[in-house]
Amino acid sequence: MGFLTPALLGGVALVALPIILHLIKRRQPKKLDFPALQFVRKRQAANRRRLNFRHLLLLALRCAFIVGLALALARPTIKGSGLRGKEGAPLAVALVIDNSARMQYVYQNSTRRQVASDMAQGLLLQLPESAEIGVLDLSRSSAGFVVDASTAEARVQNLVAENNPRPLEDAVREAIQLVADRKESRQEVFLFSDLNADSFTESAIENINEALSEAPDVRIYLVDVGVEEVKNLSLLPLEMRATSLRLGEPLHIEAPVAANGMADNPLVELFLQDADGKPIKRGQRVAELTEEGIGRVSFELADLPLGTHQGSVRLTTSDPLQIDDTRYFTVEVRPAAQILLLGEDASDALFLREALSPSLIADHASNQFDCLTERYAKANNVAFDDFDAICLLDPPPLSDELWQKIVDFADQGGSVGLFLGHLARANELNRSAAQRLLPGVLKRKSRLTTYFRPRQFDHPALRGFRDFSAEIPWQIYPVFEYWEFADLAGDTYVIAPFANHHPALLERPVGRGRALTFATAISDPLEPVGREPWNLLPTGPEPWPFVALMNQIVGYMAQSENRPLEYLAGETVSISLPPRQRVSSFVLRPPIGQPLRRSLPPGEETIRISTTGELGNYRVASGGEDRRLDRGFSINLAPELSRLMRVDPVALVGALPSDQVKLARTLDDVERYVDIGRTGRGLFPWAISLVAIVWGTEYVLANRFYRESP
Amino acid sequence: MPTVEKYLKPEVIRHISRLDLRAQFIVKGFLQGLHASPFHGFSVEFSEHRKYTHGDNPDDIDWLVYAKTDKYYVKKYEAETNLTGYLVMDLSASMAYTHDQELSKFDYSICLAAALCYLMIHQNDPVGLITFGEKIENSLAPKSKRQQIGNILSLLANLRPRNKTNIGQSLNQVAAMLKHSSLVMLFSDLLTDSDEVIASLRRLRHGGHDVILFHILDQAEVKFPFDGLVELRDPETGETLEIDADAYRSEYLEEISGFRSLYETECRQSGIDYVPLDTSMQFDRALTEYLINRRNRG
C-alpha cells in the first residue's frame, strides 16, 4: 500500500472538526408543546439510547467522510510487483516478441505476431519517457536498449516473421540479462508468446528459472497471445528418392500431410518452375487423411531434361497457418559420369564396372556412370580429359610418363582412384610420380585378416551409409591382405579404416583434383590362379555393400553423388563447384527480391551462402547466357515450426517463480500489470466511491434526523 | 353535499366565530343529515297540539294557536320524557392544545357542547353546564328555556382553559352535586391519571347518572405527525423531553391506542358511552351518540 500524493494525508487532521462541532454545537431540536407527554415518557429511556446512537453514528459518518476524502485524494495504491526501495527509480523494460514463423497463425483476422505487435505498441504508449526500452525478437541478432520509445515502436512495427528463429529461452535470457544490468532501475520483461510447447520445454523453463534466480529484481510479464483450439494443415518435408537424377530417370516425390483439427481431405498440387522461374502446375492429388490426420501423396515426373529443376508442392486448402502449406524442392538431372577403368587385364575391371553400370539393366535404365575399360598398356592413347574420374585397378609398375599423365589429370581437377592389389610394388610406387597420388609411403603388404569397417560417415564418399551404418554386415566380407603405409602425407585424410584400425580408404588432394586410395584390391576373383584373393568384398555372398560402396566412392570422385539440395531456413548452403570449372563471380537469385551478384575468391571451390532466411527456391548461376554454372537449392521451414501444441499457461506460470512471473491474456491485463508493477494499482476510484457512499448515507440520515417538522 | 351539512366539519365550523351560530349550524347540518339516516322519523319536533288541561305547564301553551282559535292548546312532543343533561367541560391547559393551529381540543369541545345544548333545548330537555379544572369552577343549573341557550353559550364563549386539572376529584364533586339522575356529558382529553378518572366515572354511574364520555384528543395526539429530533413540552407541567419522533411514532401510537382502549373497556363495563374523538372528526358522531342515548332512555 502506498500513496501517490502522501502530503494530502494531512487532511486527515480535519477529522477533529466534526468532533468539535459535535461537542460544542449540537443542533437544537424543534420545540413543540405536546400535552400527551405521558405516553412519550414511558419509552423515553430506550429512545434516548437510540438518539445517542444516532448522534454518534452521524459523528462517525462525518469523521469517516473527512478521513476517506483525505485518503482518496492522497491517491492510494496497492503495490503488485513493487520493488521495495526502488520507488521512483527509472524503468528498464525489455519486450521479447516471439516472431517465429509459427506466429503467422491467423485467428480472428489477425496473425499472432500482429496481435503481439499491437499489444506491445499499446504497452509502449504506457511507458514513461525516461524508460529504457529493449526490443528482442527471435532473429539471430541480439539487441540492446534502443534510443527512444519511437525507435522501439518502429522496431515492434517492423517485425517480420522469422523462419529460422532462435529458441525463445535465448531471447528471454538475453532480455533478463539486459534489464538486470540496470541495477538501479526497476527491471521488467514483457514476453509476448503463443506459449508453444516447443518454446517452453522443461530445459527451457529450467534455464529461464536459472536466469531469474540470478536476477531476483527482474519481473517477467508473460503475455499470452496464443489460441486455445488450434487447427492446422501442414505439409511435412518432402521425401525424394534422389536429388540428383540421371537423364531419363523419373523424379519421384512423396509429400506427407499432417492435419490437426481439419477433417477434409486436402488437395495437394505439384508445381515445376519453367526457365523463367514461373511455376507451372504439373500434377495434383487428394491426400486421404487417416483418423490420426496423416496423409501422403506421391508425384512422379518423367522426362526431365538435363539441368537444375526447381518446384514446389502446395496444399490448396486454406488453414490458419499457411506458411507450412508449401514445400520447395530442387533436383538436378545430370548426364552419366564418364569413368575410365584401367586394369592390367580387361577382367580386372569387371567387378567395378558391374557395380557402377550393371550390364543386366543397361538396356532398361540410364546409368549414373558411363564406364570405359582400358588396359594400362594402352592408357597413353586415351584422352583423359574426356573423363570425370579414372580408376586404377590393382596398378602394376607403370611408366613415369603414364604416372605423370595421371597426376596432370588430377592437377586439372580430375579424380583418381587407386585400388592397390598384389601387382603393386612398394619400391616402384614409393619413388615414382605415383607418390603424388598415394596417401603415403607403402610399407608392406599386411596379411592380418580383417574387414572394412567405416566408423564415421560424414565424408561424402560414405554419407550414403549414414542412416543404416549399423546394419551393414562388413564382417562377412573378410579382407585377407592389404597394403600398409609407413608414413601418411600431411594432407592425407583417412576416410575409413579396417577393423584393426589400419587405414583402408584414404583421400589426398592433388592440385585441383583428388586421389582416393583403397588399400586392398577389388579386382580379385573368388579363386585367383596361384594365389589367394586379397578379400571377398566383391565376391562374398550377395555383395551389395561392395556395390553401394563403389557407387559412392566413384560418385564422389565424379562429383555425381547425391548432394543435398534442400536446406532449412537459416542454414548455410554449400555448393561445390565442379573441379575443372573456374568461377570468379556468380549471381544468386533468391525467391523474393533482386538477384545478387557475388564474387568468389580465387581458388575457392565452394560457394557458401548464408542469407537463407527466405523460404523458396534459390538459383546460383554464373557464366552468362551459356550457363556454365547453373545450380539451385531449396529453403524450407523446419517441420517443428508446424507444431502448434501449447503448454498449459497455469502450469507454465506454476513452474516459474510466482513472485517474478505473471500471466496476462489481454491488453487490459498488461496495462493493469504496468500500473501494478510500476506505480501500484490506483485505488482512487474505489476510495472516492466509498467516500461518496459515506457522504450519501450521512446526508440521508442527517436529513431524516433533523428534518423540519411540518 | 347539502350546504348545511358542511358545518359538521371542524375545518368549516372554525371559520365561524360566533359560538351560537356555530351551534346552530352544527345542529342544522346534523338534522339535515338525519333525514337520510337510520334516525329518519325520529322527530324531535313537536308532533301535535292537544287541549290544555289543568296541570299542564302553562309555559307549553302555544300562544299562536290561542291567537287563532282563542282556545288553549299545548304542544305535544313525541318524547314526553325530558332528560336533564349536564355538559361537563374540562378546563385543563392541555385542552388548549392544537398542533395545526385550527380547532383546539377546547374549541372542539365548546362547539360540540354548544351544539348539544342547542339540540337539547330544542327538545325541551333541560341542560346545564359545569366546568372544572382542579375542581368545579362554574356551573349553570339545567333549564329547558330557550334563554338557557344564551346563558350557556355566553358562558362557554368566555371560557379559557388555564388550569391544572384534576378530573377525578372534579367528577366526584359533580356526582355529589347532582340530585336527580341526569345525563352527564363529559368533555375532556383525560390526560391525567386514568385510575382516578375511571373510579370517579364509576362512582358517577353508580349514582344513577347516564354518562357520555366525549374523549377529545388533538389530531396530532392521535396521529403523532412529527419528524426528526423534537423537544416536547407538557403545557400543564412544563416538563420537556427530547426525542427522535420518527423512531418513536409507532411506540407512541401503541401507547395512545392502549390508552383509548383502556377507557373503552372500562366504560363498557360500567355502562358508560365512550366516544373517542379527535379534532379532525365531524361533530355528528357526538350528536348521534347523544340521540341514541336519549332514545334508549325514552
HADDOCK unambig.tbl for C-alpha pairs under 7 A between the chains (distance, minus, plus):
assign (segid A and resid 29 and name CA) (segid B and resid 229 and name CA) 5.11 0.50 0.50
assign (segid A and resid 29 and name CA) (segid B and resid 230 and name CA) 4.75 0.50 0.50
assign (segid A and resid 29 and name CA) (segid B and resid 231 and name CA) 5.72 0.50 0.50
assign (segid A and resid 30 and name CA) (segid B and resid 229 and name CA) 6.62 0.50 0.50
assign (segid A and resid 30 and name CA) (segid B and resid 230 and name CA) 4.65 0.50 0.50
assign (segid A and resid 30 and name CA) (segid B and resid 231 and name CA) 5.79 0.50 0.50
assign (segid A and resid 31 and name CA) (segid B and resid 230 and name CA) 5.86 0.50 0.50
assign (segid A and resid 31 and name CA) (segid B and resid 231 and name CA) 4.61 0.50 0.50
assign (segid A and resid 31 and name CA) (segid B and resid 232 and name CA) 5.97 0.50 0.50
assign (segid A and resid 32 and name CA) (segid B and resid 230 and name CA) 6.97 0.50 0.50
assign (segid A and resid 32 and name CA) (segid B and resid 231 and name CA) 6.01 0.50 0.50
assign (segid A and resid 32 and name CA) (segid B and resid 232 and name CA) 4.91 0.50 0.50
assign (segid A and resid 32 and name CA) (segid B and resid 233 and name CA) 6.13 0.50 0.50
assign (segid A and resid 33 and name CA) (segid B and resid 232 and name CA) 5.52 0.50 0.50
assign (segid A and resid 33 and name CA) (segid B and resid 233 and name CA) 4.65 0.50 0.50
assign (segid A and resid 33 and name CA) (segid B and resid 234 and name CA) 6.00 0.50 0.50
assign (segid A and resid 33 and name CA) (segid B and resid 235 and name CA) 6.15 0.50 0.50
assign (segid A and resid 34 and name CA) (segid B and resid 232 and name CA) 5.62 0.50 0.50
assign (segid A and resid 34 and name CA) (segid B and resid 233 and name CA) 5.51 0.50 0.50
assign (segid A and resid 34 and name CA) (segid B and resid 234 and name CA) 5.34 0.50 0.50
assign (segid A and resid 34 and name CA) (segid B and resid 235 and name CA) 6.82 0.50 0.50
assign (segid A and resid 35 and name CA) (segid B and resid 94 and name CA) 5.34 0.50 0.50
assign (segid A and resid 35 and name CA) (segid B and resid 234 and name CA) 4.81 0.50 0.50
assign (segid A and resid 35 and name CA) (segid B and resid 235 and name CA) 5.96 0.50 0.50
assign (segid A and resid 36 and name CA) (segid B and resid 191 and name CA) 6.55 0.50 0.50
assign (segid A and resid 36 and name CA) (segid B and resid 221 and name CA) 6.49 0.50 0.50
assign (segid A and resid 37 and name CA) (segid B and resid 234 and name CA) 5.84 0.50 0.50
assign (segid A and resid 39 and name CA) (segid B and resid 252 and name CA) 6.37 0.50 0.50
assign (segid A and resid 39 and name CA) (segid B and resid 255 and name CA) 5.88 0.50 0.50
assign (segid A and resid 39 and name CA) (segid B and resid 256 and name CA) 6.79 0.50 0.50
assign (segid A and resid 40 and name CA) (segid B and resid 252 and name CA) 6.16 0.50 0.50
assign (segid A and resid 47 and name CA) (segid B and resid 243 and name CA) 6.51 0.50 0.50
assign (segid A and resid 48 and name CA) (segid B and resid 243 and name CA) 6.75 0.50 0.50
assign (segid A and resid 51 and name CA) (segid B and resid 244 and name CA) 6.32 0.50 0.50
assign (segid A and resid 704 and name CA) (segid B and resid 228 and name CA) 6.03 0.50 0.50
assign (segid A and resid 705 and name CA) (segid B and resid 228 and name CA) 4.50 0.50 0.50
assign (segid A and resid 705 and name CA) (segid B and resid 229 and name CA) 6.03 0.50 0.50
assign (segid A and resid 706 and name CA) (segid B and resid 228 and name CA) 4.93 0.50 0.50
assign (segid A and resid 706 and name CA) (segid B and resid 229 and name CA) 5.65 0.50 0.50
assign (segid A and resid 707 and name CA) (segid B and resid 227 and name CA) 6.15 0.50 0.50
assign (segid A and resid 707 and name CA) (segid B and resid 228 and name CA) 5.06 0.50 0.50
assign (segid A and resid 708 and name CA) (segid B and resid 227 and name CA) 6.91 0.50 0.50
assign (segid A and resid 708 and name CA) (segid B and resid 228 and name CA) 6.98 0.50 0.50
assign (segid A and resid 709 and name CA) (segid B and resid 226 and name CA) 5.53 0.50 0.50
assign (segid A and resid 709 and name CA) (segid B and resid 227 and name CA) 5.13 0.50 0.50
assign (segid A and resid 709 and name CA) (segid B and resid 228 and name CA) 6.90 0.50 0.50
